[in-house]
Amino acid sequence: MIATTLIRVYLVSAVGDGAFLVTFALFFTRHAGLSPASFGLGMSLAWAAGFLCSMPLGEFVDRIGAHRAAVVLAAGTASAVAVLPYTRGYAAFLVAICAYGICQSGLTAARQALLSGLIAPAERTRVRARLQSWSNGGLALGALVGALALAVDTRAGYTVVLTMDAVAFATAALLLSRLPAGTAPQPGVEPARVVLRDRPYAMLALLNAVMLLYMPLLSLVLPLWIAQATGAPTWMAAAVLAINTASVMVFQVRVARRVTDVPTAARTVRAAGLVMFAACAVFATTAGGGAAWLICVALVAGTLLQVLAEMLQSAGSWEISFALTPEGRHGLYQSMYNSGIPLARILGPVALTGLILGHGMVGWLVLGGLIATAGLITVPVSEWAQRHRSHAAPPRRG
């Protein structure tokens, strides 16, 4: 019952997100009067706000309890999206979009912490994999709804989609409110800086952030690469995204089955880095001319390698973040570990477009090498974290 409700929460949120992600940029740049540069700056500031607030939000989750925090942050996301279509002026847009970024970042940690409190440790990664599978299905469904708004291309159509996203997160808040409380609040928990003193965990969070640089690939870098640097038709950008989404829906749970503890998780992350390097090497071969069908085959092959790396990395990182978190600190530690998501959204687009579009094949290999190195280092750092956790004293309360 708990897992079923969590699936519904993730599914309905993902449907709203899918519709939102494919429409909100065009709404604000075509119908709300923002220039692309102003809109891009606003989104960067929103994710920067989410990143900077991640640690205080984690402390907030632990202090009031993951259950209550998840409800509050889902409702906050719904409220922020609901007012976005009606903002007037750039300052109002910044306030609303930063509120969205902050609530989204906090909600990620709160839901992870809630899962930790409701699901037995041995089942957490498997359940999280199921949630990821359903989320991808929701994103695909939401994207189809958003595509209808893109076809109509009117302010009213975009407003309906944004309102639907707000309703989706309000529904998620209602579903979350029906779940058991899980782990009790920790009113005497130490301040947020305690997680920064956990050096091996902080290092693992940093390595995870590097691994997450794959996030802007499918949504931004590959479409630009396909259009500017290859002889493939531009519709291949949609094809690779569809392959990724379908693969995660079908195979994420199966991939996660091999992860049973921290050592297997670390080895899985290491494998993810090596597979991502192979994917980047394949993408690098699509530069320049050549037969369009051969380039398309290479893009599909690279995409299959990329999505395998993504699924391996996700499964391994979930287990690492769950298993190495002290009880009662899941909000704080999950916020730390997942801070790489807003960081990838801030730095990834600028860094990867400059690296890959500016340096071509070399840029692809540098990116693959960076991610592979992070994966390799994860193994010894996770061993260090396990030793550190086994010798750590119980957390102080005061």
N, C-alpha and C positions, 0 to 999 in steps of 0.2 A: 504493500500500500504506500509506504513512504517513497520507494523508488518510483512508483507510478506517478505520484504527485510531483516529484522532482522532474520527471520526464515532461509532464505537462507544463511545468514552470519554464523549463528550458525551451520547449517547443514553441510555446506562445510568445516568449520573448524573442526567439530567433525569427519568427515570422514577422514581427514588428521591425526587428533590426534589418532583415533582408529588404523589406519595402523602403525603409528609411535610407539605407546605404546607397541604393541605386537612384534615389530621387532628390535627396536634400541639397546636393551641390547645384544641380540645375535649377531647383526652386529658388535658391538664394541668388544665383548669378543671372538668371533669366527673368525672374518675376519679382524679386525682392530688392533689386537695385544695387546689389553688391558686385564689385569687380572681382574677378577671379583671385587677384592678389589679396584683396581685403578678406575674402572668404577663406583663403588658405591660411592667412595669418590668424584669423579667428579660430580655425580648427587646431592650429598648432598651439595657440594659447590654451584652448580647452583641454587638450591632452597634457600640456605642461602642468596645468592646474591639477588634473587628475594624478599625475605623477608626484607632484609636490605634496598633495594631500593624502597620498596612499598610506603613509605611516600613521599620521593622526587618525585616519579612518580605521586602520587596523586596530588601534588602541580603543577607538570608539566601539568597534564590533565586540571586542573582548569585554569591555566594561558593561555594555547593556545586553550582551548576549547576541549570538549570531542570528537567531531567529527573529528577534525584534529589529535588529539592524538591517537584515535582508528586506523585511517588509518596508521599513522606512526608506531605504535606498531605492527599492523598486518603485515606490510611490513617488519619490523625488525625481526619478528618471521620467516617469509618466508626466509629472507636472512640468518639467523642463521642456519636454517635447511638445506638450499641449500648447504652451505659450509661444513656441518658436514661430509659427506662421503669422502671429499677430504682433511680433515685435516691430517697433518703428524706430529707426535710427540705429547707427552702428553700436552705440554703447549698450542699448537694450539687447541687441543680438549677442554681444560679447557676454553679458551677464547670463543670458539663457543658455548659450552654448557651453560656457564654462561650468555652469551648474550641471548640465548634461554630462560633461566629461568627468566631473568629480563624482557624481552619483554612479556612473557606469563603472569607474575604477573601483569605488568602494563596494559596489554590488558584486563584482567578480570575487573579491576576497570574502565577502559575507556569505555568498553561496557556497564557496569552497569550505569555509569554516562550518557552516550549517551541515553540509554533507559529512564532514569529519565527525560531528557530534551525533549524527543520526544513523550512520552506516558503520558496521563493524570494520576494524582496520583491514582485515584480510580481503574485504569486498570493495573498499573505497575506489581503487583504481578501475576495477571492472565496471562498477556503477558509473564512474565518471566517463568511461569510454562509451557506455550506452547513451549517456546524456549528450556527449559530443556527436554521436551518430544522429540522434534525433535533432540536435541543433542544426546540423548541416542540412537535414531535410527541411527544417523550418526556414532556414535562410533561402533555400532554393524556392520554396513556395512564396515567401515574401518578395523575392526578387521578381517573380512572375507578376505579382500584384503591382509592384512598382513599375514594371515594364508597361502595364496598361496606362499608368499615369504619364509615362514618357511618350507613349504614342499619342495621347490626347494633348499633352504639353500645354495645359492651362493652369493658372493659379489655383482655381477651384479643385482641379484634379490632384495637384500636389498637396493641397491642404487636407483633402480627404485621406491621402496616404499617411501624412504626418499625424493626423488625428487617430488613424488606425493604429499607428505605433504607440501613441499615448494610451489608447485603450488596451493594447496588448500588455504593456507594462503594469497598468492598473490591475488587469486580470491576474498577472503574475504575482502582484502584491497580495491579492485576495487569496490565491492558491497557497502562497507561502504562509499566510496567517493561519491556515488550517493545519499546518504541520506541527508536530510536537516541538517543544522548546529545544530539545537536545541538550548540549552542554550549558550549564548554568553560567550566568554572568560572573565576571571576575572584578568586583568593585575595587579590590585592593591590588590590582595588577600593577607591575612595575611600568614605568614610562616607556615610550616607544623606543628609546635609545638602547634598551636591553637587547633587542634583536641585532643591533649594529655591533654589539660586543661579541655576538656569536659569529666569530670570523669565518669558520668553514661554511656556515649556512649563508652568510652574506656573499661569500665567494661563489657558492652554487647559484645564488640569485643572479649574480653578475654574469656567470657563464650562461645561464638560462636566457638572459636578455640578449646575449650575442646570438644564441641559437634562434631566437625569435625574429632575427632580421629577415627570415624568409617571409614574414607576414606581408610586406608590401609587394612581393614579387608578382603574385597573380593579379592583384587588383590594380597595380600601377606600372611596375617596371616591365613585365612581359608584354602587356599591350603596346607600350611605347616601343619596346625592342622589336616586336613583330612588325609594327608599322614603319619604323625608321631604318632598321638594320638588316631585315631579312626580305626575301622575295615571296614570303608566304602571304596569303590573303588575310585581310584584317579580321575576318570572322574567326580566325584561329584563336584570337584572344578569348572569345566567348567559349570556344570549344575546350580550351585547356582549363578554364574555370569550371565548366560542367564536368570534366573528367575528375578534377580534384574533389568537387562536392560529392559526386556519386561514389567515388572510391572511399571517402571517409564514412559515408553512410553505410556502405556494405562491409568494409573491412576493419574499421577502427576497433570494434570489440574483439575481433579475432587477434589483432596485433597485440592488444593489451593483455591477452591471456598469458603471454610468456613472461610478463612482469609480475613477480611474486614478492620481492623484497628489494632492499636498497641495492645490493650487488647486481641483481639482474636488471634493475632499473638503470643503474649507471652504465652497464654494458649496452643496454638498449639505446641510451643517449649517445654513447660512443658510435654505435652502428649508424645511428641517424646522421651524425656528422659526416661519416665516410660516404654514406649514400647521397647526402646533399652535395658533397664535393663531386661525385659522379654526375649528378643532375646538372650542376653548373657547367661541368666540362661538356656535357652533351648540348646544353643550350649555347655554349660558346661556338660550337661547330655550325650553328645556323647563320652566322654572320656572312654578309656578302651575297653574291648571286648563287646560281645553281638551280636545278629543277625544283619547281615549287612543291611537287609532291614529296620529294626527298626531304625538303625542309620541314614540311608538315609532319612527316614520319618522325624526324628528329625531335620536333617540338612535342609530339605525343610521348615519345620515349622519355624525354627529359621531364615531362609533367608526371609520368608514372613514377619515376625515381623520386621526384620532389615530393609527391604526396605520400610515398612510402616513408621517406625521411620525416615528413611532418607527423605521421601517425606514430612512428617510433619515438620521436622526440616528445610528443604529447604524453604517451603512455609512461615513458620513463620519468618525465618531469613531475607528473602527478604523484607517482609513488614516492619519489624523493621528497617532494614538498610535504606530503602527508606524514610519511614515516619519521622524518627528522624534526617534526614540530613538537615541542613540549605540550602536554595536555593543559588545556586552559588558555593557550596562547595562539590558537589557530587563526584568529582574526589578524593579529599582529604579524605573525610569520607568513601567512598567506598573502597579506598585503605586500610584504617585502619581496616575496618570491615572484608575485605576479606584477610587480612594478615594471617589469620588462615589457609588458604589453603596451602601456601608454608611451614608454620610452621608444619602442620600435615604431609606434605611430608618429612620434615627433621626429626622430632622427632618420628612420628608415627611408622615407621617400626622398629626402634631399641627398642622403649619403649614397643610396643605391642608384638613383638616376645619374648622379655625377660619376660614380664609379663605373657602372656598366655602360651607359650610353656614351660616356666620355672616353672610356678606354677599351670597350669592346671585349674581345676574347680574354685579354689580360684581366679586365675588371671582373669577369665571371669567375676566373680561376682564383683571384684574390678573395672574392666573397666565399667561394667554396672552401678555400683553405682556412679562412678565418673561422667558419662554422665548424669545420672538421677539427680544428685545433681545440675549440671550446668543448667539443664532444669528447675528445681524447683526455683533456684535463679533468673532465667531470669524474672520471673513475677514481683517481687518487684523492681528489678533494672530497668525494663522497665517503671514502674510507676514513679520511681525517675527521669528517663530520660525525661518523658513527663512533669513533673513539672518543671524540669530544662529548657526544651525547651520553655515552656510557659512564663517563667520569663526572658529568655535570651534577651539581647539587640541585635538589628540588627548588623551584622558583620561590622567591621570597614573596610573602604577602604583607602588606602593611598599609 
